[in-house]
Amino acid sequence: MENYLYFRKLRPVKATATFSGSSNATNAFSGVGVAANLDNINEIASIAVTSSAGGGTGHASILFETTAVLPAPAYSSTALAIATGSVHYIDPANQALSNGVLTLDAHTVAGGYSLASGDTVTITFKQGLETSFMYPVSAFKGLVATDTNTTSLHFASILGDATDDVVTIEHANGKFEDICKLMNDACNAFPKEGKLISVIDLGFGETNILGGSNPASITSIEYAPEGGAAGMAT
Amino acid sequence: MREENYLYFANDGGNSADKDMAMFPASTFRGAVSISNTTAEFFFAPQDGTGTTANGVLLTFAAVADASGATSSSGTGNAHVGDGVTRSPNTRIVMDKFAQLASGNRKNTNNFTVIKDLNTLPANEGAISSSGISEVTAVAITID
């Protein structure tokens, strides 16, 4: 029988970035791991723009609502009045996310919002493409230290090409032995019956490392499947 | 003889069309990835033997909403946008149940393992031993 190794990326509940005034794109969001790997817009449940000084312009179709509870926002037209501190919710489906930077459609486009300098944009995360993943232990090929605080786990490609899928772990300096022990314990737990082993779960404000402490002080994991985001969905 | 656990998937068709049903040896499972907050895809070594194009089974489940959001203590408005859809617990639940079924000990059994059976066959030809993982609402099989 075999264990299955489960991982979930570092994703906070929310993250906020400001707009400094270029191309209607926010500054890079922080606290999300490596910003360059934050590319999947379907990991974003909602986008809220808080006006800094009443500037900015929104398309009439965006939602203006300051007190709504919105698990499933209805992006219907309501009165649009941008004022200092006002919050507007815009549909993530209309926006673009690349390298940790959110670029909004302009207000001339349905669902768009033209930002003003100093505006803040808050995103709420949800489960999306490659947020979490699992591999059978038999797919684990080994691990290697790549710099003083980084270890890469190699798995056989999920799609079957020659390039490994790589899970990159950021941890405290020199904590390689703790990563080795973590993987040894995860792979060899429950050898007779086999189970799903939650190895590293950093999703939505949680830090769960194999159900116990975090001696390696793991701070984030990045995931680079061989197929990449575009190749994953068949 | 080597023991093997065979994993059965069937969509909500009538097992009358291409890829309405598929079965894979558990040993050919390569891994699974979340695709959205309502889907995860499970990949297997291809049945055509080329090894280059994975076979995939996309399982759909519900995004769990936060029914108590309106009265939650964490506030209203911006504090609540996206509540309840973020953690999507069903992703892990489905992966966990798959792991349990795929790693089950098949010794002294003579049947295969139903991961999910949604087919609409007559009762006597429907799910053989189980309908499978209860959270799964749709199955899509890709075999190139």
Interface residues (C-beta under 8 A of the other chain):
Chain A: M1 E2 N3 Y4 Y6 R8 V13 N42 A45 S46 A48 T50 E65 T66 T67 A68 V69 L70 P71 A72 P73 V87 Y89 T122 T124 F125 K126 Q127 G128 L129 E130 T131 S132 F133 M134 Y135 P136 S138 A139 F155 A156 S157 I158 L159 G160 D161 D165 E193 G194 K195 L196 S198 G203 F204 P225 M232 A233 T234
Chain B: A26 S27 F29 R30 G31 A32 V33 S34 I35 S36 N37 E41 F43 A45 P46 G51 T52 T53 A54 N55 G56 L58 A63 A65 D66 G69 A70 T76 G77 N78 H80 V81 G82 D83 G84 V85 T86 R87 S88 T91 R92 M95 D96 F98 A99 Q100 A102 S103 G104 N105 T142 D144
